[in-house]
């Protein structure tokens, strides 16, 4: 949930007389925190090691508040430091609760991401030992425990102190620490919370994800569950919590710094909506050969095992769950395997029926959503095979799954998911086609035809983006709307749900998505004069009965005074008589239509939120990665 950065660089006049390498720690920390601010922005803080020991500055609110504080109270130059942006869990977003927490007479600074579930018992013991706490946070307890262990058991060995302390903490934590007696060293540990190491020349980095150091290096090593790492300018050493040495798996980050910039758009969200053609293209790239045979490189489950799969359960939250609902239609149609879609936070509490021939597929852009991670762990305990569809390389959910299919949407900075949503759907289509290919449900030629149609989607999305002025104009005209309804049927139903969620989360407008067929079972009572309703209409070339039923729905609500805004396939004449406005999308196979139908609704939400003057990228109360249950 929080953004974390750590840095060590070779200081001027280092003992080995080496040339000064690297950067000022503060520059690295602030640059990293700027990129990570989407992970949480209730407060921000930094701590550096100087000749006077640990020096720290921290402020509630956005990173800009900390930058103002640093201007007023500058820190001395340093080559070692840690930085943190917070999404409050224990204790409100105040200066006092902001990280870093500096303890033990100013000798030790700690930052933390996660929730320490047994902090209360440690806090009681530490208070009994005479420790006075300044904040309400679990982090300060962890810091005080580390200081105590450092003095009493580890005898000044900072790495050992963190190993011992980490063994005693339960829940989810990424901890970073610096100590006045250890210049040029940052230690860190992780359990159920992310941390990656960035490798430089004469400098090394730590980040809650690669965005924390992407401006300085693209070489990264993922830290595994229950590991401690000690970084210096020349080295990084990984151990488990018992102190046994461990190897790190290095990977190269494919994102460049520019990819995380806005490219001139008013918000990351609008940039990312326009990234969608590329996100779909990149997710398709390299996953099939010229014969149209799918080659999913990260599928680490034996094909013979996959052939025996007799049930698929898709686990996700929010927008990712709606991607799962779209995937269900495609997977069941193409490979005839019963597919359930479950909200991850509901899944493990309903005693689900799981067997070794159940494939549990998690959908997660961040790969760190705690609800989804815990559900995947539960499924594994119950014997299921697990597969992650994820957009963040090196994140926890794919690392803990048997197989992974990475989406290649690039960094999605805006809290509201757009390009990752489309990429998830594409990846789920690839999975469905792969299973169909493996099990012989589809001829190779049929699969090739579907892949060919998928290959045309990026250009069709671009066509919608190029013609977005009408939907933007409508959005601006509706900036004072108090409620908007969304109707859809078949694969259009999850599109209606997602369109409503976009409006809720960035424009703070009451919005609700319904299955169009459900209207007469209650929701039609909501229809009154002037009620705006978007209707996602299936292709007239698909099942005619479906199309005509939805046209009837438009007629019913129009007759009751609704303002009907229709998303329909180019050339669909039947809707025009009942629509106040039609937003056409290019023709494609019915099962692929969600990749196009959602785009006008994304644009509508972003434009309306912008017209209301809201922060489109960092909406209130939300964070990009929900790493608490
Ligand atoms: C999407 O716009 C929201 N930010 C939210 O619903 C998100 O999809 C959900 O929290 C799941 O996140 P994940 O994909 O990173 O697991």
Boltz pocket constraint, residues with backbone or C-beta under 6 A from the ligand:
constraints:
  - pocket:
      binder: B
      contacts: [[A, 317], [A, 318], [A, 319], [A, 320], [A, 321], [A, 363], [A, 364], [A, 365], [A, 366], [A, 367], [A, 368], [A, 369], [A, 372], [A, 415], [A, 416], [A, 417], [A, 418], [A, 505], [A, 623], [A, 624], [A, 625], [A, 626]]
      max_distance: 6.0
